[in-house]
Amino acid sequence: MERKSIEFKLTDLDKSKRTAIIAHAAYDNIDRTQDISRKGMFDKTWSENKNDLFFYLNHNDQQAPGKVVDVFDDNQYAYTKAWLGTHTLGNDVLTMMDEGVIKSASFGYIATKSNRVEVKGKKVRELKEVIHLETSVLTMMPANQRAGVVSVTKAFSSIKREEVADMEQHVIALEKFCRNTKASDMCIKSMLTELENMKQLIAEYNTALTLEDEPGASVAWKSWLSSINQLQKN
């Protein structure tokens, strides 16, 4: 199974009905894996298997915050309409959506029809038909605002400085969330774990960057990382 993610685009959140409409795929965009998704690629699977789609948090099949109630698309995006359950995880994900902690949406799929084409001078895989298996909302930071999921194992040389700046902003949002949210203790613990992971990645990136060509950069970063450490002690 393959996965793709895009920056979180919530077109409608109805807290009273516990429903959310989420863009899970973007069309006509060359993503980080050199794929381009085309409108119509979901048509067959939606007509045949719409009732078999799953809704997860972070692609974890042990964490289902709700269920898929509808899927559809327009010329730019494919959308999942999800209902959030009244259990703890459903409440937490609803809260995270409302408070802006969910950073991206994604879908798991199997490509069944694709072509190799040239778009804007790049040779890419054009996805013409896929089997849509699940839609996820993600708290982890996407490596690209339009597509691709961050991997802590990727080479530092391939991480752009603006991606790390995005991580910094995400950590600030997580910090605020952990201090003020009414979400469950389990949810807060999970967010603190994510804070720690991103803090470690940023620290390692900063160390590599400092060793290369920015010897003065570490002072500001150390100050910022110290504030995150303090949060985890509180």
N, C-alpha and C positions, 0 to 999 in steps of 0.2 A: 504494500500500500504506500502511495506517495501522499505528501501533504503540501499545502500551500497556505500562506497567510497574508492578510492585508491589514492595514491600519484599521482600527476599530471604527466602524461607521454604523451608528445606531440611528435608524430613521424613525423609530417610534418605540417608546417605552411607556406602557400603560401599567402603572404599579397596582391600580385597583383590580385589573384583570390578570396581572402577573404575566403579561406577554411582552415580548420584545421582537422587533424586526431588525435583523442584523445582516449587513452585507458580508458574505463570506468569500466572494471571488470577484476579481476585477477583470473585465474584458479588454482586449487589445492593448495590453501592457506587457512589455518584455520584462520578465521577472529575473531574480538573481540567478536562477538555474537555467537561464536562457530558454524559457518556455513562454509561449503566448497563448492565452486562453481566448476562445472564440464563443460568441453568443450561439446558443444551440447545442453546446456540447453536453448539457445536462438533460436535454429533452427526452431521450430514450429512457434513461434511468429514472427520471421523475415520473414518466408515464407508467413504468412497470413496477417501480420499487419505492414510491414515495412514502408508503406506510412503514418501510423498513429502515428509515434513516434514524440515526442516533444523535443525541445532543450531549456533548461532554464538556468538561473543564480541562483545558490543557491536554487534550487528546488522551485522557486517562479513562479507560472504560470502566474503572471502578468509581468514577466520580461523574455521575449523571445528575446535573442540577435540575433537569426538567425533560421535556420531550419536544420533538419537532411536530408542529401542527400544520405547517404549510411551507412550500418552497416556490419561488417564482423569480423572474428576472426582468430587466429592462435592457437598454442598449449599452449600459455601462457596467452594471453589477448583477450578480446573482445573490438572492436573498433567502435567508432562513427565518421563518417566524417560529419562535420558540415560546413555550409556556414554562414558567419557572415554578417548581414544586413548592409546597409549604414545609418541606423538611429543612433541616439546618443548612445544607448545601444550597438548596434553592433560594433560601432567604439570603445567604451570604452572596451568591452570584448576583441576585437582584440588587443588593446593596452596593456591590462593587461596580455594577453598571451605572447605577444612579450617581455614585460618587466619583466616577471617572478613573477607576483603578484598572478595569479591563482595558488592555492596550491593543489587542488585535483579535480578529476572528479568522478561522481557518477551516479547511475541509480536507477530509481524507478521501482518497479516490484511487481507482485503477484506470489507467489510460487504455482505451480499446481501439481508438482510431486517432492517428496523428500523422503529420507530414513534416518533412524538413524543408523549410522555406527561408528565404532571405528577406529580412525586414530592417529597413534603415541601415543597410550595409552589414547586418549581423545575421549569421546563420542560426536559426532557432528552431525549436520543436513547436509546431503549431498543434494545439490540442483541439481536435474536432469532436471527439466523443469520449466521455469518461463515465465510469460507474461511481456515483456519489455514494459514499458509505456513511459518513458522519460529518457533522459540523461541530466545531469547538470554539469556545471563547477562551482567550489566553490572557493570563496575567504576566507571562514572560514577555520581555521586550523584543519586538521584531527587529531584525537586522536591517530591514528596508521598509520604509513607510508603505510601500505598495505591495511588496511580496517578499517572501523568504523569512525563515525563523532564525533567530540568533543561535549560534552554537558556541559554547565556551571553549570548544576545542579548535576553533578556526585559528589560523595563523594571525598573529598580531599585525603582520604586514598587510593583511587583507581587511583589517578593521579601519574604517575611516574615522577621523577625529569627530565628525559630526554624529556618528553612531554612538560614540562614547558620551557625547554631550546629551544625546537623547536618553541614554541610560541614566545620566545624572538627573535629568528632569523626571524620569520615571521614579527614581529613588526618592526624590523630593515628594512626589505624589504619594508614594507608598508610606513615607514617613508621616505625612499629614493624615493619611488614612488610618494608620496604626494608632495614632494619638487620639483621634476623634471619633472613630467609627463605633457603631453599635453592633457590628458583626460579631460572630461567635469567637470565642477564644481560639478555637481550632483554626479559623480563618486568619486571625491575627498572627498566630504562630507560623502559619504557612507563608504569610507575607514577610515576616521577619527572616525566615529562611531564604526567601528570594532576595531580600535586601543583602543578606550576607554573601550570597552567591555573586550578585552584581558588584558588591563592594570588592570582593576578591578579584574579580575579572578586571575591574577598573584599576585596582592597585597594581596588578601585574602588567596591565597595559601601560600605566603611567611609569612604572619602573623601566620597561623596555624603551618607552619614548624618551625618558630622562637620560638613559644611557646613550641614546643615539644623538640627539641634538637639542634637547631642551633641559639643561641642567637646573634651571630655576623653577621649573614647573611643579616640582614635587611639593613645595611648601604649601601652595594653595590646596592641592589635592589632599595632602595629609591633614590639613585643617578640616576639610569637608568630610573626609573619612572618619576623623575623630568624632565629629558630630553624630555620625551614624552609629559608631560604637557606643556613644553615650545613650542613644535611643534604646539600644538593645539591653543596656544595663538597667533602664528605668522600668 
